[in-house]
Amino acid sequence: MEVKRLSVSWQFWIVLILTLQGLSALDFDPYRVLGVSRTASQADIKKAYKKLAREWHPDKNKDPGAEDKFIQISKAYEILSNEEKRTNYDHYGDAGENQGYQKHQREYRFRHFHENFYFDESFFHFPFNAERRDSIDEKYLLHFSHYVNEVVPDSFKKPYLIKITSDWCFSCIHIEPVWKEVVQELEGLGVGIGVVHAGYERRLAHHLGAHSTPSILGIINGKISFFHNAVVHENLRQFVESLLPGNLVEKVTNKNYVRFLSGWQQENKPHALLFGQTPAVPLLYKLTAFAYKDYVSFGYVYMGLRGVEEMTRQYNINVYAPTMLIFKEHINKPADVIQARGLKKQVIEDFITQNKYLLAARLTSQRLFQELCPVKRSHRQRKYCVVLLTAETGKLSKPFEAFLSFALANTQDTVRFVHVYSNRQQEFASTLLPDSEAFQGKSGVSILERRNTAGRVVFKTLEDPWTGSESDKFILLGYLDQLRKDPAFLSSEAVLPDLTDELAPVFFLRWLYSISDSLSDWWESLLHSNWREMMPLLSLIFSALFIVFGTVIVQAFSDSNEEGESQPPEKEEVPEKPGKTEPAFTKENSSKIPKKGFVEVTELTDVTYTSNLVRLRPGHMNVVLILSNSTKTSLLQKFALEVYTFTGSSSLHFSFLSLDKHREWLEYLLEFAQDAAPIPNQYDKHFMERDYTGYVLALNGHKKYFCLFKPLKTVEEEAMGSCDPDCSRGKPPCGLGPKPLKGKLSKLSLWMERLLEGSLQRFYIPSWPELD
């Protein structure tokens, strides 16, 4: 009886709660939320929405109810901006799709709640957990119009990470802690975050190609990429990093830093250098480089790399803290410096924003002209541009160098110095320069102020050509002083034509880029939107290919078996060398019996370096022989004989490395081996002549360690330190003797046995160096 009363009581409370929810839903009036009348136009609705969205956005309004108010504003705008939903609301009091969905959800929850109350306590708590979970994502909820109008254009400045979720999604609960942790980190670095509810935003979910929940995808430059790995913190971080272009940040060393910094004239951009303590470029720096890629070129210097001491000394870098430098027209001295142990996003962005342009930038497009020389808004916001009109030259001309030094000495907030190549912008230059013969083939300087966006300007041009002399500088300084006292000093008026985009690609390249983008979009659409319709066709194609290749493989095996039966293989004998007996195979080492009659040895080059070492599968090792061009033939023959008995192991690979090409890489590796190479500060005068031929390295690419085999000849050479080159002290004379080069590898097979036993000493390194 008590149980029955309890059941009736709970049913009463549930009905009461759902009734109140229905009344609150009916009380929602989108017109009242936006403060517009029922006859308001779309322009009025959009204007009201923008005003309220700016006022109640949770990032700007700290009121506790700002988030709920912002959600109501977004929902109201979504209904009224869609003519179909607005009509449904005007006639029936709801927007159609969402109200029916909510009603279905309430009925579904109530029915299953009543059926499972006594059997599944976690199910009783699930709706409340769902409300709590949704409250975390409410800040990032996206609607279709918001996605199209704001997210897609903004994705050209920063990548977006978007989660597709829905109600009653148990997998969404499992990934919630990881998602929350990743969002807190990546949002602080500058990554855009979005959440799409597949139940309420079916159109947007279908547009994104999300057919299941939860789904995670990234958007950059308007293109969508899906995340397919396990939802863990590191995988999501690597996914965001993989969205960014690979050429955003250039690795700068002491060998290429002059070339990198000297590119300001061709690229017309300042160059930023970050000195960091990690080999990989920080994600924050990559995101900053993507956001400002149109204004600044970015480079990264790893301070742990050998040879960067020259740069750190030249620019006085503190090696214990990250340092960022901005270089403009002068590569020997940075224009600005920032240094801090923890560089934050806002600090870096403010630093880059203050140094987005060169001291005397070249006007290469109309957009850049509008940014550097904005239209006058008021008398207090006057912006003047001092324009140098000069001919294009391969090197810096004297007039430009004088103009640059004048700009450096007279930098002001209201004056911007720019220059234009008159031969590339002929109409622009002819409008500002006089028609007199005195300016033919010479440079000129004009001071101008833009009055409107249609090209109307007022200007004043120096009466004589600009040669960069002290008198020219004095005259220009006098003009600026008069302009500061009397803005009406700019007496001439004209309408400037739009500048041509000098850095825009030619028509053929633009055509290729557009075709490439169209094909890429078509392929993405085919994979993400129509994959279900394509499954039967793909299944048929793969089935046919399987049958064809299966038939070919079976036929090939049957032919090989017939040949084997007709011609039994003869026992292969390895020729014995005089004075040396090769070990015979036993049952214990039968697993090492060679599968081939030869040893496959490949050269380790920059092409095969990644596949044969850096990304070598776990448990596999690459045995590398060090040789020179003169010893290549003889050492390879002996090496093949010594390792032949070990070629049966599938986990061993054999390669050789040219000492003439990659001595620096080898010496760097040997520094981690005890007594394998001299310490750098103990180099003697014969160090560069040191003979490493015959060395053998067993490299484990996955665990980052190697084992070292030193040939017998090296030991003998070290024992020759007591020889007498002049034979005058009674000591044995110097010389290598007649012993052949093949003798260096005479004990390599024993060393290989110890390698397979795991009894050799291992030398660990932090990371594999690049193979130049």
Secondary structure, DSSP 8 states (H G I E B T S, - for coil): -HHHHHHHHHHHHHHHHHHHHHHHHHT--HHHHHT--TT--HHHHHHHHHHHHHHH-TTT---TTHHHHHHHHHHHHHHHHSHHHHHHHHHHSS-SHHHHHHHHHHHHHHHHHHHHTTT-HHHHHHHHHHHHHHHHHGGGB--HHHIIIIIHHHTTTS-EEEEEE-TT-HHHHHHHHHHHHHHHHHHHHT-EEEEEETTT-HHHHHHHT--SSSEEEEEETTEEEE--S---HHHHHHHHHHHS-TTSEEE--TTTHHHHHTTHHHHTS-EEEEEESSSS--HHHHHHHHHTTTT-EEEEEETTSTTTHHHHHHTT--TTS-EEEEE-S-SSS-SEEEE-SS--HHHHHHHHHTTSS-TEEE--SHHHHHHHS----SGGG--EEEEEEE---SS--HHHHHHHHHHHHT--SSEEEEEEETTTSHHHHHHHS-SSGGGTTS-EEEEEEE-STTSEEEEEE-SS-----HHHHHHHHHHHHHHHH-GGG--EEEE------TTS--HHHHHHHHHHHHHHHHHHHHHHTSHHHHHHHHHHHHHHHHHHHHHHHHHHHHHHHHHHHHS----------TT-------STTGGG--SSSS--EEE--TTTHIIIIIT--TT-EEEEEEE-TTTHHHHHHHHHHHHGGGTT-TTEEEEEEEHHHHHHHHHHHHTTSTTTS--GGG--TTGGG---TT-EEEEETTTTEEEEE--HHHHHHHHGGG-BTTS-SS--B----S--GGGGGTTHHHHHHHHHHT-S--EE-SS-----
